[in-house]
Each structure stands twice: as structure tokens, then as C-alpha cells.
């Protein structure tokens, strides 16, 4: 479970406030209490789902390991090791 909030504490910080405004969920809903946090939770869940689908696609296509080997941070070119 991930707890999300649209009011209080950190939501008053500049970047957090700007992001919540951008998503249209800043503050408490005057019409239906809790609806803004439910919308934010739905946005977060959708984003995580999209990331997981992308990751599964990269794994199943064999691109995940290949890209990690090609773009690793070591000084050694690992792509030549895997292609031989």
C-alpha cells in the first residue's frame, strides 16, 4: 500500500505544490472529501503499471541485459564481450 496526500505538510513545498497543481489534485476537494487523493493514487498506480509493463517488455525482448551491458558505468566496453 502506498499512502498519498494532497493536503498538509510537504504539499506546501514549491515543487510538490506545483506538481499537485499540474495534476489538478492539490488540496481537499470541496465537493467530495478524499476524491483528490483517490485521483492521485490512481495516477501513481497507472504510472507504476506503465513502468512495470515497459520493464517486462524489455526483459522479454532481451533488451534489458543488452542495454545494461552497452551503457554500463565501468570503463570497460562490455558490449564487445557479449557480441563475441
PDB file with SEQRES, HELIX, SHEET and CRYST1 records, atoms N, CA, C and O in Angstrom:
SEQRES   1 A   84  UNK UNK UNK UNK UNK UNK UNK UNK UNK UNK UNK UNK UNK          
SEQRES   2 A   84  UNK UNK UNK UNK UNK UNK UNK UNK UNK UNK UNK UNK UNK          
SEQRES   3 A   84  UNK UNK UNK UNK UNK UNK UNK UNK UNK UNK UNK UNK UNK          
SEQRES   4 A   84  UNK UNK UNK UNK UNK UNK UNK UNK UNK UNK UNK UNK UNK          
SEQRES   5 A   84  UNK UNK UNK UNK UNK UNK UNK UNK UNK UNK UNK UNK UNK          
SEQRES   6 A   84  UNK UNK UNK UNK UNK UNK UNK UNK UNK UNK UNK UNK UNK          
SEQRES   7 A   84  UNK UNK UNK UNK UNK UNK                                      
HELIX    1 AA1 UNK A    9  UNK A   12  5                                   4    
HELIX    2 AA2 UNK A   14  UNK A   23  1                                  10    
HELIX    3 AA3 UNK A   35  UNK A   60  1                                  26    
HELIX    4 AA4 UNK A   63  UNK A   70  1                                   8    
HELIX    5 AA5 UNK A   79  UNK A   83  1                                   5    
CRYST1    1.000    1.000    1.000  90.00  90.00  90.00 P 1           1          
ATOM      1  N   UNK A   1       0.836  -1.165   0.000  1.00  0.00           N  
ATOM      2  CA  UNK A   1       0.000   0.000   0.000  1.00  0.00           C  
ATOM      3  C   UNK A   1       0.890   1.239   0.000  1.00  0.00           C  
ATOM      4  O   UNK A   1       1.880   1.318   0.727  1.00  0.00           O  
ATOM      5  N   UNK A   2       0.515   2.189  -0.823  1.00  0.00           N  
ATOM      6  CA  UNK A   2       1.215   3.462  -0.879  1.00  0.00           C  
ATOM      7  C   UNK A   2       0.250   4.535  -0.413  1.00  0.00           C  
ATOM      8  O   UNK A   2      -0.865   4.651  -0.921  1.00  0.00           O  
ATOM      9  N   UNK A   3       0.688   5.310   0.548  1.00  0.00           N  
ATOM     10  CA  UNK A   3      -0.155   6.402   1.027  1.00  0.00           C  
ATOM     11  C   UNK A   3       0.194   7.664   0.258  1.00  0.00           C  
ATOM     12  O   UNK A   3       1.365   8.013   0.109  1.00  0.00           O  
ATOM     13  N   UNK A   4      -0.832   8.341  -0.227  1.00  0.00           N  
ATOM     14  CA  UNK A   4      -0.637   9.597  -0.949  1.00  0.00           C  
ATOM     15  C   UNK A   4      -1.465  10.674  -0.274  1.00  0.00           C  
ATOM     16  O   UNK A   4      -2.464  10.380   0.381  1.00  0.00           O  
ATOM     17  N   UNK A   5      -1.053  11.909  -0.433  1.00  0.00           N  
ATOM     18  CA  UNK A   5      -1.787  13.002   0.172  1.00  0.00           C  
ATOM     19  C   UNK A   5      -1.771  14.240  -0.692  1.00  0.00           C  
ATOM     20  O   UNK A   5      -0.823  14.480  -1.440  1.00  0.00           O  
ATOM     21  N   UNK A   6      -2.812  15.012  -0.585  1.00  0.00           N  
ATOM     22  CA  UNK A   6      -2.926  16.243  -1.359  1.00  0.00           C  
ATOM     23  C   UNK A   6      -3.050  17.461  -0.456  1.00  0.00           C  
ATOM     24  O   UNK A   6      -3.147  18.588  -0.942  1.00  0.00           O  
ATOM     25  N   UNK A   7      -3.046  17.245   0.849  1.00  0.00           N  
ATOM     26  CA  UNK A   7      -3.097  18.349   1.813  1.00  0.00           C  
ATOM     27  C   UNK A   7      -2.062  18.114   2.901  1.00  0.00           C  
ATOM     28  O   UNK A   7      -1.659  16.978   3.152  1.00  0.00           O  
ATOM     29  N   UNK A   8      -1.631  19.202   3.548  1.00  0.00           N  
ATOM     30  CA  UNK A   8      -0.742  19.095   4.691  1.00  0.00           C  
ATOM     31  C   UNK A   8       0.727  19.106   4.339  1.00  0.00           C  
ATOM     32  O   UNK A   8       1.111  19.125   3.169  1.00  0.00           O  
ATOM     33  N   UNK A   9       1.539  19.093   5.381  1.00  0.00           N  
ATOM     34  CA  UNK A   9       2.994  19.009   5.345  1.00  0.00           C  
ATOM     35  C   UNK A   9       3.701  19.360   4.067  1.00  0.00           C  
ATOM     36  O   UNK A   9       3.772  20.530   3.693  1.00  0.00           O  
ATOM     37  N   UNK A  10       4.228  18.354   3.387  1.00  0.00           N  
ATOM     38  CA  UNK A  10       5.061  18.542   2.219  1.00  0.00           C  
ATOM     39  C   UNK A  10       4.342  19.084   1.010  1.00  0.00           C  
ATOM     40  O   UNK A  10       4.995  19.519   0.062  1.00  0.00           O  
ATOM     41  N   UNK A  11       3.019  19.075   1.004  1.00  0.00           N  
ATOM     42  CA  UNK A  11       2.294  19.579  -0.166  1.00  0.00           C  
ATOM     43  C   UNK A  11       2.415  21.090  -0.312  1.00  0.00           C  
ATOM     44  O   UNK A  11       2.036  21.647  -1.342  1.00  0.00           O  
ATOM     45  N   UNK A  12       2.940  21.756   0.710  1.00  0.00           N  
ATOM     46  CA  UNK A  12       3.120  23.208   0.651  1.00  0.00           C  
ATOM     47  C   UNK A  12       4.481  23.604   0.092  1.00  0.00           C  
ATOM     48  O   UNK A  12       4.708  24.780  -0.192  1.00  0.00           O  
ATOM     49  N   UNK A  13       5.382  22.655  -0.070  1.00  0.00           N  
ATOM     50  CA  UNK A  13       6.687  22.944  -0.664  1.00  0.00           C  
ATOM     51  C   UNK A  13       6.500  23.281  -2.142  1.00  0.00           C  
ATOM     52  O   UNK A  13       5.583  22.771  -2.787  1.00  0.00           O  
ATOM     53  N   UNK A  14       7.358  24.129  -2.669  1.00  0.00           N  
ATOM     54  CA  UNK A  14       7.169  24.670  -4.020  1.00  0.00           C  
ATOM     55  C   UNK A  14       7.020  23.596  -5.094  1.00  0.00           C  
ATOM     56  O   UNK A  14       6.059  23.622  -5.863  1.00  0.00           O  
ATOM     57  N   UNK A  15       7.956  22.658  -5.154  1.00  0.00           N  
ATOM     58  CA  UNK A  15       7.897  21.665  -6.232  1.00  0.00           C  
ATOM     59  C   UNK A  15       6.724  20.703  -6.064  1.00  0.00           C  
ATOM     60  O   UNK A  15       6.074  20.343  -7.046  1.00  0.00           O  
ATOM     61  N   UNK A  16       6.449  20.283  -4.826  1.00  0.00           N  
ATOM     62  CA  UNK A  16       5.330  19.389  -4.582  1.00  0.00           C  
ATOM     63  C   UNK A  16       4.009  20.085  -4.911  1.00  0.00           C  
ATOM     64  O   UNK A  16       3.120  19.496  -5.527  1.00  0.00           O  
ATOM     65  N   UNK A  17       3.896  21.335  -4.493  1.00  0.00           N  
ATOM     66  CA  UNK A  17       2.689  22.108  -4.758  1.00  0.00           C  
ATOM     67  C   UNK A  17       2.474  22.293  -6.263  1.00  0.00           C  
ATOM     68  O   UNK A  17       1.352  22.175  -6.755  1.00  0.00           O  
ATOM     69  N   UNK A  18       3.552  22.583  -6.983  1.00  0.00           N  
ATOM     70  CA  UNK A  18       3.456  22.763  -8.431  1.00  0.00           C  
ATOM     71  C   UNK A  18       3.009  21.480  -9.128  1.00  0.00           C  
ATOM     72  O   UNK A  18       2.182  21.522 -10.038  1.00  0.00           O  
ATOM     73  N   UNK A  19       3.551  20.349  -8.704  1.00  0.00           N  
ATOM     74  CA  UNK A  19       3.172  19.067  -9.312  1.00  0.00           C  
ATOM     75  C   UNK A  19       1.715  18.730  -9.031  1.00  0.00           C  
ATOM     76  O   UNK A  19       0.994  18.287  -9.926  1.00  0.00           O  
ATOM     77  N   UNK A  20       1.278  18.936  -7.794  1.00  0.00           N  
ATOM     78  CA  UNK A  20      -0.120  18.668  -7.461  1.00  0.00           C  
ATOM     79  C   UNK A  20      -1.049  19.593  -8.241  1.00  0.00           C  
ATOM     80  O   UNK A  20      -2.113  19.166  -8.689  1.00  0.00           O  
ATOM     81  N   UNK A  21      -0.656  20.856  -8.407  1.00  0.00           N  
ATOM     82  CA  UNK A  21      -1.453  21.785  -9.216  1.00  0.00           C  
ATOM     83  C   UNK A  21      -1.519  21.327 -10.666  1.00  0.00           C  
ATOM     84  O   UNK A  21      -2.579  21.377 -11.291  1.00  0.00           O  
ATOM     85  N   UNK A  22      -0.392  20.884 -11.197  1.00  0.00           N  
ATOM     86  CA  UNK A  22      -0.323  20.412 -12.572  1.00  0.00           C  
ATOM     87  C   UNK A  22      -1.280  19.236 -12.799  1.00  0.00           C  
ATOM     88  O   UNK A  22      -1.932  19.140 -13.839  1.00  0.00           O  
ATOM     89  N   UNK A  23      -1.349  18.355 -11.816  1.00  0.00           N  
ATOM     90  CA  UNK A  23      -2.237  17.190 -11.905  1.00  0.00           C  
ATOM     91  C   UNK A  23      -3.683  17.528 -11.557  1.00  0.00           C  
ATOM     92  O   UNK A  23      -4.586  16.723 -11.786  1.00  0.00           O  
ATOM     93  N   UNK A  24      -3.897  18.708 -11.010  1.00  0.00           N  
ATOM     94  CA  UNK A  24      -5.254  19.136 -10.658  1.00  0.00           C  
ATOM     95  C   UNK A  24      -5.804  18.498  -9.403  1.00  0.00           C  
ATOM     96  O   UNK A  24      -7.018  18.350  -9.259  1.00  0.00           O  
ATOM     97  N   UNK A  25      -4.907  18.111  -8.478  1.00  0.00           N  
ATOM     98  CA  UNK A  25      -5.365  17.429  -7.265  1.00  0.00           C  
ATOM     99  C   UNK A  25      -4.899  18.097  -5.979  1.00  0.00           C  
ATOM    100  O   UNK A  25      -4.985  17.494  -4.909  1.00  0.00           O  
ATOM    101  N   UNK A  26      -4.411  19.321  -6.060  1.00  0.00           N  
ATOM    102  CA  UNK A  26      -3.901  19.985  -4.848  1.00  0.00           C  
ATOM    103  C   UNK A  26      -5.047  20.364  -3.925  1.00  0.00           C  
ATOM    104  O   UNK A  26      -6.075  20.886  -4.356  1.00  0.00           O  
ATOM    105  N   UNK A  27      -4.845  20.089  -2.663  1.00  0.00           N  
ATOM    106  CA  UNK A  27      -5.819  20.475  -1.650  1.00  0.00           C  
ATOM    107  C   UNK A  27      -6.966  19.494  -1.518  1.00  0.00           C  
ATOM    108  O   UNK A  27      -7.025  18.470  -2.198  1.00  0.00           O  
ATOM    109  N   UNK A  28      -7.868  19.839  -0.627  1.00  0.00           N  
ATOM    110  CA  UNK A  28      -9.038  18.994  -0.383  1.00  0.00           C  
ATOM    111  C   UNK A  28     -10.139  19.351  -1.371  1.00  0.00           C  
ATOM    112  O   UNK A  28     -10.324  20.519  -1.716  1.00  0.00           O  
ATOM    113  N   UNK A  29     -10.858  18.351  -1.816  1.00  0.00           N  
ATOM    114  CA  UNK A  29     -11.992  18.588  -2.703  1.00  0.00           C  
ATOM    115  C   UNK A  29     -13.161  19.113  -1.880  1.00  0.00           C  
ATOM    116  O   UNK A  29     -13.510  18.536  -0.851  1.00  0.00           O  
ATOM    117  N   UNK A  30     -13.758  20.191  -2.327  1.00  0.00           N  
ATOM    118  CA  UNK A  30     -14.898  20.756  -1.611  1.00  0.00           C  
ATOM    119  C   UNK A  30     -16.177  19.963  -1.881  1.00  0.00           C  
ATOM    120  O   UNK A  30     -17.090  19.949  -1.056  1.00  0.00           O  
ATOM    121  N   UNK A  31     -16.239  19.305  -3.037  1.00  0.00           N  
ATOM    122  CA  UNK A  31     -17.434  18.539  -3.403  1.00  0.00           C  
ATOM    123  C   UNK A  31     -17.466  17.159  -2.773  1.00  0.00           C  
ATOM    124  O   UNK A  31     -18.492  16.738  -2.238  1.00  0.00           O  
ATOM    125  N   UNK A  32     -16.352  16.458  -2.837  1.00  0.00           N  
ATOM    126  CA  UNK A  32     -16.290  15.079  -2.336  1.00  0.00           C  
ATOM    127  C   UNK A  32     -14.988  14.867  -1.579  1.00  0.00           C  
ATOM    128  O   UNK A  32     -13.940  14.705  -2.204  1.00  0.00           O  
ATOM    129  N   UNK A  33     -15.025  14.865  -0.251  1.00  0.00           N  
ATOM    130  CA  UNK A  33     -13.801  14.691   0.537  1.00  0.00           C  
ATOM    131  C   UNK A  33     -13.056  13.400   0.159  1.00  0.00           C  
ATOM    132  O   UNK A  33     -13.654  12.329   0.048  1.00  0.00           O  
ATOM    133  N   UNK A  34     -11.752  13.530  -0.033  1.00  0.00           N  
ATOM    134  CA  UNK A  34     -10.918  12.377  -0.364  1.00  0.00           C  
ATOM    135  C   UNK A  34     -10.794  12.082  -1.846  1.00  0.00           C  
ATOM    136  O   UNK A  34     -10.001  11.227  -2.241  1.00  0.00           O  
ATOM    137  N   UNK A  35     -11.563  12.774  -2.672  1.00  0.00           N  
ATOM    138  CA  UNK A  35     -11.522  12.447  -4.103  1.00  0.00           C  
ATOM    139  C   UNK A  35     -10.195  12.835  -4.744  1.00  0.00           C  
ATOM    140  O   UNK A  35      -9.720  12.131  -5.635  1.00  0.00           O  
ATOM    141  N   UNK A  36      -9.581  13.946  -4.308  1.00  0.00           N  
ATOM    142  CA  UNK A  36      -8.284  14.336  -4.877  1.00  0.00           C  
ATOM    143  C   UNK A  36      -7.210  13.315  -4.558  1.00  0.00           C  
ATOM    144  O   UNK A  36      -6.380  13.008  -5.413  1.00  0.00           O  
ATOM    145  N   UNK A  37      -7.208  12.785  -3.351  1.00  0.00           N  
ATOM    146  CA  UNK A  37      -6.193  11.780  -3.016  1.00  0.00           C  
ATOM    147  C   UNK A  37      -6.460  10.471  -3.758  1.00  0.00           C  
ATOM    148  O   UNK A  37      -5.513   9.763  -4.100  1.00  0.00           O  
ATOM    149  N   UNK A  38      -7.718  10.135  -4.014  1.00  0.00           N  
ATOM    150  CA  UNK A  38      -8.021   8.937  -4.811  1.00  0.00           C  
ATOM    151  C   UNK A  38      -7.546   9.111  -6.250  1.00  0.00           C  
ATOM    152  O   UNK A  38      -7.020   8.174  -6.852  1.00  0.00           O  
ATOM    153  N   UNK A  39      -7.730  10.302  -6.795  1.00  0.00           N  
ATOM    154  CA  UNK A  39      -7.249  10.570  -8.160  1.00  0.00           C  
ATOM    155  C   UNK A  39      -5.727  10.484  -8.202  1.00  0.00           C  
ATOM    156  O   UNK A  39      -5.168   9.894  -9.127  1.00  0.00           O  
ATOM    157  N   UNK A  40      -5.052  11.065  -7.211  1.00  0.00           N  
ATOM    158  CA  UNK A  40      -3.593  10.994  -7.156  1.00  0.00           C  
ATOM    159  C   UNK A  40      -3.128   9.546  -7.029  1.00  0.00           C  
ATOM    160  O   UNK A  40      -2.156   9.155  -7.675  1.00  0.00           O  
ATOM    161  N   UNK A  41      -3.799   8.754  -6.215  1.00  0.00           N  
ATOM    162  CA  UNK A  41      -3.440   7.338  -6.065  1.00  0.00           C  
ATOM    163  C   UNK A  41      -3.621   6.595  -7.390  1.00  0.00           C  
ATOM    164  O   UNK A  41      -2.822   5.719  -7.721  1.00  0.00           O  
ATOM    165  N   UNK A  42      -4.659   6.936  -8.145  1.00  0.00           N  
ATOM    166  CA  UNK A  42      -4.890   6.319  -9.446  1.00  0.00           C  
ATOM    167  C   UNK A  42      -3.781   6.695 -10.430  1.00  0.00           C  
ATOM    168  O   UNK A  42      -3.327   5.856 -11.207  1.00  0.00           O  
ATOM    169  N   UNK A  43      -3.349   7.950 -10.396  1.00  0.00           N  
ATOM    170  CA  UNK A  43      -2.255   8.403 -11.263  1.00  0.00           C  
ATOM    171  C   UNK A  43      -0.966   7.664 -10.921  1.00  0.00           C  
ATOM    172  O   UNK A  43      -0.251   7.212 -11.816  1.00  0.00           O  
ATOM    173  N   UNK A  44      -0.672   7.541  -9.637  1.00  0.00           N  
ATOM    174  CA  UNK A  44       0.542   6.838  -9.194  1.00  0.00           C  
ATOM    175  C   UNK A  44       0.480   5.378  -9.615  1.00  0.00           C  
ATOM    176  O   UNK A  44       1.463   4.837 -10.122  1.00  0.00           O  
ATOM    177  N   UNK A  45      -0.662   4.737  -9.410  1.00  0.00           N  
ATOM    178  CA  UNK A  45      -0.810   3.322  -9.772  1.00  0.00           C  
ATOM    179  C   UNK A  45      -0.655   3.129 -11.282  1.00  0.00           C  
ATOM    180  O   UNK A  45      -0.016   2.173 -11.720  1.00  0.00           O  
ATOM    181  N   UNK A  46      -1.229   4.023 -12.069  1.00  0.00           N  
ATOM    182  CA  UNK A  46      -1.097   3.926 -13.520  1.00  0.00           C  
ATOM    183  C   UNK A  46       0.333   4.103 -13.978  1.00  0.00           C  
ATOM    184  O   UNK A  46       0.784   3.425 -14.901  1.00  0.00           O  
ATOM    185  N   UNK A  47       1.053   5.017 -13.332  1.00  0.00           N  
ATOM    186  CA  UNK A  47       2.462   5.242 -13.675  1.00  0.00           C  
ATOM    187  C   UNK A  47       3.306   4.021 -13.347  1.00  0.00           C  
ATOM    188  O   UNK A  47       4.166   3.626 -14.135  1.00  0.00           O  
ATOM    189  N   UNK A  48       3.067   3.429 -12.200  1.00  0.00           N  
ATOM    190  CA  UNK A  48       3.817   2.232 -11.805  1.00  0.00           C  
ATOM    191  C   UNK A  48       3.504   1.082 -12.751  1.00  0.00           C  
ATOM    192  O   UNK A  48       4.407   0.350 -13.155  1.00  0.00           O  
ATOM    193  N   UNK A  49       2.234   0.916 -13.108  1.00  0.00           N  
ATOM    194  CA  UNK A  49       1.848  -0.142 -14.033  1.00  0.00           C  
ATOM    195  C   UNK A  49       2.535   0.039 -15.387  1.00  0.00           C  
ATOM    196  O   UNK A  49       3.017  -0.931 -15.972  1.00  0.00           O  
ATOM    197  N   UNK A  50       2.582   1.268 -15.884  1.00  0.00           N  
ATOM    198  CA  UNK A  50       3.249   1.532 -17.166  1.00  0.00           C  
ATOM    199  C   UNK A  50       4.734   1.186 -17.092  1.00  0.00           C  
ATOM    200  O   UNK A  50       5.290   0.618 -18.032  1.00  0.00           O  
ATOM    201  N   UNK A  51       5.375   1.529 -15.975  1.00  0.00           N  
ATOM    202  CA  UNK A  51       6.783   1.189 -15.798  1.00  0.00           C  
ATOM    203  C   UNK A  51       7.018  -0.306 -15.753  1.00  0.00           C  
ATOM    204  O   UNK A  51       7.982  -0.807 -16.331  1.00  0.00           O  
ATOM    205  N   UNK A  52       6.140  -1.017 -15.069  1.00  0.00           N  
ATOM    206  CA  UNK A  52       6.279  -2.474 -14.980  1.00  0.00           C  
ATOM    207  C   UNK A  52       6.070  -3.134 -16.340  1.00  0.00           C  
ATOM    208  O   UNK A  52       6.779  -4.079 -16.688  1.00  0.00           O  
ATOM    209  N   UNK A  53       5.099  -2.639 -17.109  1.00  0.00           N  
ATOM    210  CA  UNK A  53       4.871  -3.195 -18.450  1.00  0.00           C  
ATOM    211  C   UNK A  53       6.074  -2.939 -19.348  1.00  0.00           C  
ATOM    212  O   UNK A  53       6.462  -3.806 -20.131  1.00  0.00           O  
ATOM    213  N   UNK A  54       6.660  -1.763 -19.240  1.00  0.00           N  
ATOM    214  CA  UNK A  54       7.854  -1.444 -20.018  1.00  0.00           C  
ATOM    215  C   UNK A  54       9.014  -2.353 -19.630  1.00  0.00           C  
ATOM    216  O   UNK A  54       9.747  -2.840 -20.491  1.00  0.00           O  
ATOM    217  N   UNK A  55       9.174  -2.576 -18.333  1.00  0.00           N  
ATOM    218  CA  UNK A  55      10.248  -3.451 -17.855  1.00  0.00           C  
ATOM    219  C   UNK A  55      10.046  -4.878 -18.351  1.00  0.00           C  
ATOM    220  O   UNK A  55      10.995  -5.510 -18.815  1.00  0.00           O  
ATOM    221  N   UNK A  56       8.812  -5.398 -18.259  1.00  0.00           N  
ATOM    222  CA  UNK A  56       8.546  -6.764 -18.732  1.00  0.00           C  
ATOM    223  C   UNK A  56       8.777  -6.881 -20.233  1.00  0.00           C  
ATOM    224  O   UNK A  56       9.252  -7.911 -20.712  1.00  0.00           O  
ATOM    225  N   UNK A  57       8.444  -5.836 -20.971  1.00  0.00           N  
ATOM    226  CA  UNK A  57       8.671  -5.829 -22.418  1.00  0.00           C  
ATOM    227  C   UNK A  57      10.166  -5.888 -22.730  1.00  0.00           C  
ATOM    228  O   UNK A  57      10.598  -6.643 -23.601  1.00  0.00           O  
ATOM    229  N   UNK A  58      10.950  -5.082 -22.009  1.00  0.00           N  
ATOM    230  CA  UNK A  58      12.402  -5.077 -22.226  1.00  0.00           C  
ATOM    231  C   UNK A  58      13.022  -6.419 -21.869  1.00  0.00           C  
ATOM    232  O   UNK A  58      13.931  -6.890 -22.553  1.00  0.00           O  
ATOM    233  N   UNK A  59      12.532  -7.035 -20.796  1.00  0.00           N  
ATOM    234  CA  UNK A  59      13.062  -8.343 -20.400  1.00  0.00           C  
ATOM    235  C   UNK A  59      12.710  -9.394 -21.441  1.00  0.00           C  
ATOM    236  O   UNK A  59      13.570 -10.175 -21.846  1.00  0.00           O  
ATOM    237  N   UNK A  60      11.454  -9.423 -21.880  1.00  0.00           N  
ATOM    238  CA  UNK A  60      11.029 -10.457 -22.818  1.00  0.00           C  
ATOM    239  C   UNK A  60      11.660 -10.282 -24.201  1.00  0.00           C  
ATOM    240  O   UNK A  60      11.849 -11.264 -24.919  1.00  0.00           O  
ATOM    241  N   UNK A  61      11.986  -9.049 -24.581  1.00  0.00           N  
ATOM    242  CA  UNK A  61      12.622  -8.805 -25.876  1.00  0.00           C  
ATOM    243  C   UNK A  61      14.138  -8.964 -25.808  1.00  0.00           C  
ATOM    244  O   UNK A  61      14.815  -8.872 -26.832  1.00  0.00           O  
ATOM    245  N   UNK A  62      14.674  -9.200 -24.622  1.00  0.00           N  
ATOM    246  CA  UNK A  62      16.111  -9.372 -24.462  1.00  0.00           C  
ATOM    247  C   UNK A  62      16.890  -8.067 -24.502  1.00  0.00           C  
ATOM    248  O   UNK A  62      18.112  -8.080 -24.651  1.00  0.00           O  
ATOM    249  N   UNK A  63      16.200  -6.943 -24.371  1.00  0.00           N  
ATOM    250  CA  UNK A  63      16.858  -5.643 -24.463  1.00  0.00           C  
ATOM    251  C   UNK A  63      17.412  -5.150 -23.135  1.00  0.00           C  
ATOM    252  O   UNK A  63      18.327  -4.327 -23.123  1.00  0.00           O  
ATOM    253  N   UNK A  64      16.885  -5.629 -22.030  1.00  0.00           N  
ATOM    254  CA  UNK A  64      17.299  -5.120 -20.733  1.00  0.00           C  
ATOM    255  C   UNK A  64      18.779  -5.404 -20.458  1.00  0.00           C  
ATOM    256  O   UNK A  64      19.541  -4.493 -20.136  1.00  0.00           O  
ATOM    257  N   UNK A  65      19.170  -6.643 -20.584  1.00  0.00           N  
ATOM    258  CA  UNK A  65      20.563  -7.017 -20.317  1.00  0.00           C  
ATOM    259  C   UNK A  65      21.481  -6.384 -21.358  1.00  0.00           C  
ATOM    260  O   UNK A  65      22.569  -5.911 -21.030  1.00  0.00           O  
ATOM    261  N   UNK A  66      21.037  -6.378 -22.612  1.00  0.00           N  
ATOM    262  CA  UNK A  66      21.851  -5.805 -23.691  1.00  0.00           C  
ATOM    263  C   UNK A  66      22.131  -4.327 -23.442  1.00  0.00           C  
ATOM    264  O   UNK A  66      23.267  -3.879 -23.599  1.00  0.00           O  
ATOM    265  N   UNK A  67      21.120  -3.573 -23.060  1.00  0.00           N  
ATOM    266  CA  UNK A  67      21.327  -2.142 -22.822  1.00  0.00           C  
ATOM    267  C   UNK A  67      22.165  -1.908 -21.576  1.00  0.00           C  
ATOM    268  O   UNK A  67      22.956  -0.966 -21.533  1.00  0.00           O  
ATOM    269  N   UNK A  68      22.004  -2.753 -20.561  1.00  0.00           N  
ATOM    270  CA  UNK A  68      22.833  -2.605 -19.362  1.00  0.00           C  
ATOM    271  C   UNK A  68      24.303  -2.898 -19.678  1.00  0.00           C  
ATOM    272  O   UNK A  68      25.205  -2.243 -19.156  1.00  0.00           O  
ATOM    273  N   UNK A  69      24.517  -3.860 -20.511  1.00  0.00           N  
ATOM    274  CA  UNK A  69      25.897  -4.178 -20.879  1.00  0.00           C  
ATOM    275  C   UNK A  69      26.501  -3.073 -21.750  1.00  0.00           C  
ATOM    276  O   UNK A  69      27.687  -2.766 -21.629  1.00  0.00           O  
ATOM    277  N   UNK A  70      25.696  -2.481 -22.617  1.00  0.00           N  
ATOM    278  CA  UNK A  70      26.199  -1.443 -23.512  1.00  0.00           C  
ATOM    279  C   UNK A  70      26.434  -0.125 -22.780  1.00  0.00           C  
ATOM    280  O   UNK A  70      27.438   0.544 -23.024  1.00  0.00           O  
ATOM    281  N   UNK A  71      25.523   0.255 -21.888  1.00  0.00           N  
ATOM    282  CA  UNK A  71      25.590   1.570 -21.246  1.00  0.00           C  
ATOM    283  C   UNK A  71      26.032   1.511 -19.784  1.00  0.00           C  
ATOM    284  O   UNK A  71      25.682   2.388 -18.994  1.00  0.00           O  
ATOM    285  N   UNK A  72      26.789   0.497 -19.428  1.00  0.00           N  
ATOM    286  CA  UNK A  72      27.227   0.392 -18.029  1.00  0.00           C  
ATOM    287  C   UNK A  72      28.178   1.529 -17.678  1.00  0.00           C  
ATOM    288  O   UNK A  72      28.649   2.246 -18.561  1.00  0.00           O  
ATOM    289  N   UNK A  73      28.450   1.687 -16.424  1.00  0.00           N  
ATOM    290  CA  UNK A  73      29.282   2.806 -15.971  1.00  0.00           C  
ATOM    291  C   UNK A  73      30.753   2.449 -15.828  1.00  0.00           C  
ATOM    292  O   UNK A  73      31.561   3.298 -15.454  1.00  0.00           O  
ATOM    293  N   UNK A  74      31.102   1.230 -16.115  1.00  0.00           N  
ATOM    294  CA  UNK A  74      32.510   0.869 -15.992  1.00  0.00           C  
ATOM    295  C   UNK A  74      33.289   1.437 -17.180  1.00  0.00           C  
ATOM    296  O   UNK A  74      32.696   1.893 -18.157  1.00  0.00           O  
ATOM    297  N   UNK A  75      34.587   1.406 -17.089  1.00  0.00           N  
ATOM    298  CA  UNK A  75      35.423   1.933 -18.172  1.00  0.00           C  
ATOM    299  C   UNK A  75      35.636   0.886 -19.256  1.00  0.00           C  
ATOM    300  O   UNK A  75      36.166   1.194 -20.324  1.00  0.00           O  
ATOM    301  N   UNK A  76      35.235  -0.315 -18.994  1.00  0.00           N  
ATOM    302  CA  UNK A  76      35.402  -1.410 -19.948  1.00  0.00           C  
ATOM    303  C   UNK A  76      34.187  -1.508 -20.863  1.00  0.00           C  
ATOM    304  O   UNK A  76      33.056  -1.409 -20.386  1.00  0.00           O  
ATOM    305  N   UNK A  77      34.390  -1.698 -22.158  1.00  0.00           N  
ATOM    306  CA  UNK A  77      33.288  -1.834 -23.104  1.00  0.00           C  
ATOM    307  C   UNK A  77      32.776  -3.266 -23.056  1.00  0.00           C  
ATOM    308  O   UNK A  77      33.373  -4.166 -23.648  1.00  0.00           O  
ATOM    309  N   UNK A  78      31.681  -3.473 -22.357  1.00  0.00           N  
ATOM    310  CA  UNK A  78      31.137  -4.812 -22.176  1.00  0.00           C  
ATOM    311  C   UNK A  78      30.379  -5.309 -23.402  1.00  0.00           C  
ATOM    312  O   UNK A  78      30.151  -6.512 -23.532  1.00  0.00           O  
ATOM    313  N   UNK A  79      29.982  -4.411 -24.302  1.00  0.00           N  
ATOM    314  CA  UNK A  79      29.220  -4.847 -25.477  1.00  0.00           C  
ATOM    315  C   UNK A  79      30.065  -5.725 -26.391  1.00  0.00           C  
ATOM    316  O   UNK A  79      29.537  -6.603 -27.073  1.00  0.00           O  
ATOM    317  N   UNK A  80      31.381  -5.491 -26.408  1.00  0.00           N  
ATOM    318  CA  UNK A  80      32.261  -6.331 -27.243  1.00  0.00           C  
ATOM    319  C   UNK A  80      32.407  -7.722 -26.646  1.00  0.00           C  
ATOM    320  O   UNK A  80      32.637  -8.685 -27.378  1.00  0.00           O  
ATOM    321  N   UNK A  81      32.278  -7.842 -25.343  1.00  0.00           N  
ATOM    322  CA  UNK A  81      32.378  -9.145 -24.698  1.00  0.00           C  
ATOM    323  C   UNK A  81      31.158 -10.005 -25.000  1.00  0.00           C  
ATOM    324  O   UNK A  81      31.285 -11.219 -25.161  1.00  0.00           O  
ATOM    325  N   UNK A  82      29.977  -9.393 -25.078  1.00  0.00           N  
ATOM    326  CA  UNK A  82      28.765 -10.165 -25.292  1.00  0.00           C  
ATOM    327  C   UNK A  82      28.555 -10.499 -26.767  1.00  0.00           C  
ATOM    328  O   UNK A  82      27.883 -11.483 -27.074  1.00  0.00           O  
ATOM    329  N   UNK A  83      29.109  -9.711 -27.687  1.00  0.00           N  
ATOM    330  CA  UNK A  83      28.883  -9.967 -29.112  1.00  0.00           C  
ATOM    331  C   UNK A  83      29.830 -11.025 -29.677  1.00  0.00           C  
ATOM    332  O   UNK A  83      29.597 -11.527 -30.777  1.00  0.00           O  
ATOM    333  N   UNK A  84      30.873 -11.367 -28.963  1.00  0.00           N  
ATOM    334  CA  UNK A  84      31.834 -12.343 -29.497  1.00  0.00           C  
ATOM    335  C   UNK A  84      31.466 -13.746 -29.143  1.00  0.00           C  
ATOM    336  O   UNK A  84      32.172 -14.682 -29.517  1.00  0.00           O  
TER     337      UNK A  84                                                      
END                                                                             
